[in-house]
Amino acid sequence: MDFMDSQFIGILDLEPSPLVPEKVMKPFNEDRFHIQGAPDAEPSVKRAKKRPRYHPRTHDRSIWKEVCETYHDQDDMQVMFTMLQHAVKALDAMWEGAHAIHRDISTGNILFDGTNGRLGDLEYVVFYDDEPSTVHNVKTGTLQFMAVEVFGGVYLFEPMTRDIFLAAAPAGDPNAHSIYPFRHNALHDLESIWWLVMWSLFNYYPNNAGVDPQALETQRNHYEALFSPGFGLDMERRNALSNRRPKFISSMPPPFHAMGELALRLRNVLGASYGTAETALPIKSDCQAFRPAFDMTAVLLKDMQASLEKDGIAGVARVYRLLHPQKRKAEETGDIQEEAPPMKK
């Protein structure tokens, strides 16, 4: 008999196992797990209703023979954009091969093995299908790199061509509705890649460029506006994604001006792809917007890396450390000031 079945059924509010005989279940008394004399006068039935229901889950780990470094551990921007290109190839292969969506693109899930970029952490992967759904997808992902639509759980690029409250479902189609549940799709993974591009351009500064403290402050402030959780974050990110001439262009540090223009082009590609995909909801797996979006994302990331090579930008430093050199020096030398010992009397 399984120990979990015999000892904790009723305590965790799990479904009884078919392996446990009925005669074992009857004499079980959960009150023996309560300390006698404790001020708990609630009936056991009432306590049971308050307990959460636990669903079975599995913990999986993928182990590679190569030792990899994460995206946020890199200090060479050319390597970083190689990793982004390879991550897009992986997303493309997942979509083309199985209509799989990653749903958690972040700096910790894109890895480098010394030669190639890798895409890890497939915990939240789902397989996109065309089955009708009546519920919204659960919001998943890393906030700093989460697609704006995913964060809000709503389609933002649906054309306003009709009154969604008055429009009726087409005759003979009981599954057609004027409002459709939100679903995570392949474009949202590509938007997460775009947010990684933006994170890189505002979080780092080239080692071969002159440092302007005022420009660094502007760069850091815009980083905080887009990537630091707080009031107004959602609005800032929506503006960056949809404004005709967003504020991030004027805040882009001079060494990254060319990269900023390419990032703007990639953003426009994503916006146009969203508009195409959301003209007919629900979005089908054979939507014509997906293939061009993958192709253009790959092309523009390659152009960004070529821009870095042209301008001789490779090694980079975090803007925060440049603004606070004393902290950077302490981290590099290990000379971190500790609390002084008590003075002898």
Summary of the structure (lengths in Angstrom):
residues: 345
radius of gyration: 26.3
end to end distance: 66.6
largest distance: 92.3
contacts: 881
relative contact order: 0.11
helix: 47%
strand: 6%
